[in-house]
Each structure stands twice: as C-alpha cells, then as structure tokens.
C-alpha cells in the first residue's frame, strides 16, 4: 500500500469489506496494520483540516 492516499485505502477496505489492511514498507514487508476505526479517525481529522 506504499504511497496510497487515505481515501484510496478507505475505498479499498469498504469495497472488499475489510476491517483491517496491512501496512508495508518500501520492500513490501508488512510492518503493521491499520483498522477501519483508525481510518475513520484519520478521515475525520483530514476533513476538519480542509
């Protein structure tokens, strides 16, 4: 998911009915995951700042 923007990730999660999605580094190794609750919080913060 390197370089994907927040809306793209949220759309992918919604479309595929995923509750979490892996976060990878530049070499494609998984370094963590992000869940739908965190995505929603980030989207709200981004919306408030624009």
C-alpha distances in whole Angstrom, upper triangle without the diagonal:
4,6,6,9,10,12,10,8,12,13,10,12,15,15,15,17,14,15,13,9,8,6,6,8,9,11,8,11,10,11,11,11,11,14,15,18,16,14,17,19,16,17,21,21,19,21,24,24,24
4,6,9,11,14,11,10,14,15,14,15,18,19,18,20,18,19,16,12,10,8,6,7,6,9,8,10,11,11,12,12,13,16,18,20,17,15,19,20,17,18,21,21,19,22,24,23,23
4,6,9,12,10,10,14,15,14,16,19,19,19,21,19,20,17,14,13,10,10,10,9,12,12,14,14,14,15,15,15,17,18,20,17,15,18,19,16,16,20,19,17,19,22,20,20
4,7,8,6,7,10,11,10,12,15,16,16,18,16,17,15,12,12,10,11,12,12,15,13,16,15,15,15,14,13,15,15,18,16,13,16,17,14,14,17,17,15,17,20,19,19
4,6,5,6,9,10,11,13,14,16,17,18,17,17,16,13,14,12,14,15,15,18,17,19,17,17,17,15,13,15,15,16,14,11,13,14,11,11,14,14,11,14,17,16,15
4,5,5,6,9,10,11,12,14,15,16,15,15,13,12,13,12,14,16,17,20,18,20,18,17,16,14,11,12,11,13,11,7,10,11,8,7,11,11,9,11,14,14,14
4,5,5,6,9,10,10,12,14,15,14,15,14,13,15,15,17,19,20,23,21,22,20,20,19,16,13,14,12,14,13,9,10,12,10,8,11,13,10,11,15,15,14
4,5,5,6,9,10,10,12,14,13,15,14,12,14,13,15,17,18,20,18,20,18,19,18,15,13,14,13,16,14,11,13,15,13,11,15,16,14,15,18,18,17
4,5,5,6,9,10,11,12,10,12,10,8,10,10,13,15,17,19,16,17,16,16,14,12,10,11,10,13,12,8,11,13,11,11,14,16,14,16,19,19,19
4,5,5,6,9,10,10,9,10,10,10,12,13,16,19,20,22,20,21,18,19,16,13,10,10,8,10,10,7,8,11,10,9,12,14,13,14,17,18,18
4,5,5,6,8,10,10,12,12,12,14,15,18,21,22,24,21,22,20,21,19,16,14,13,11,14,14,10,11,15,14,12,15,17,15,16,19,20,19
4,6,5,6,8,8,11,10,9,12,13,15,18,20,21,18,19,17,19,17,14,13,12,11,14,15,11,13,16,15,14,17,19,18,19,22,23,22
4,6,5,6,5,7,7,7,11,13,16,19,21,22,19,19,17,18,16,12,10,9,8,11,12,9,11,14,14,13,16,18,18,19,22,23,23
4,6,5,6,8,10,11,14,16,19,23,24,26,22,23,21,22,19,16,13,11,9,12,14,11,11,15,15,13,16,19,18,18,21,23,23
4,6,8,11,12,12,16,18,20,23,25,26,22,24,22,23,21,18,16,14,12,16,17,14,15,19,18,17,19,22,21,21,24,26,25
4,6,9,10,10,14,16,18,22,24,24,21,21,19,21,19,16,15,13,12,16,17,15,16,20,19,18,21,24,23,23,27,28,28
4,7,9,10,14,17,20,23,25,26,22,23,20,22,19,15,14,12,10,13,15,14,14,18,18,18,20,23,22,23,26,27,27
4,5,7,11,14,16,20,22,23,20,20,17,18,15,12,10,8,8,11,13,12,13,16,17,17,19,21,21,22,25,26,27
4,7,11,13,17,20,23,24,20,20,17,17,14,10,9,6,5,8,10,10,11,14,15,15,18,20,20,21,24,25,26
4,7,10,13,17,20,20,17,16,13,13,10,7,5,4,6,9,9,9,12,14,14,15,18,19,19,21,23,24,26
4,7,10,13,16,17,13,13,10,11,9,5,6,6,8,12,11,10,13,15,15,16,19,20,19,21,24,25,25
4,6,10,13,13,10,9,6,8,6,4,6,9,12,14,13,12,16,17,16,18,21,21,21,23,26,26,27
4,7,10,11,9,8,6,6,5,5,7,10,13,15,13,12,16,17,15,17,20,20,19,22,24,24,25
4,7,8,5,5,4,5,7,8,11,14,17,19,16,16,20,20,18,20,23,23,22,25,27,26,27
4,5,5,6,7,6,9,11,14,17,20,22,19,18,22,22,20,22,25,24,23,26,28,27,28
4,6,7,10,10,13,15,17,20,23,25,22,21,24,25,22,23,27,26,24,27,30,28,29
4,6,9,10,14,16,18,22,24,26,24,23,27,27,25,26,30,29,27,31,33,31,32
4,6,9,11,13,16,19,21,24,21,21,24,25,23,24,28,27,26,29,32,30,31
4,6,9,11,15,18,21,23,21,21,24,25,23,25,28,28,27,30,32,31,32
4,6,8,11,14,17,20,18,18,21,22,20,23,26,25,25,28,30,29,31
4,7,10,14,17,18,16,17,20,20,19,21,24,23,23,27,28,28,29
4,7,10,14,15,13,14,17,17,16,19,22,21,21,25,26,26,28
4,7,10,12,10,11,14,15,14,16,19,19,20,22,24,24,26
4,7,8,7,7,11,11,11,13,15,16,16,19,21,21,23
4,6,5,6,9,10,11,12,15,16,17,18,20,22,23
4,5,5,6,9,10,10,12,14,15,16,18,20,21
4,5,5,6,9,10,11,12,14,15,17,19,20
4,5,5,6,9,10,11,12,14,15,17,19
4,5,5,6,9,10,10,12,14,15,17
4,5,5,6,9,10,10,12,14,16
4,5,5,6,9,10,11,12,15
4,5,5,6,9,10,11,13
4,5,5,6,9,10,11
4,5,5,6,9,10
4,5,5,6,9
4,5,5,6
4,5,5
4,6
4
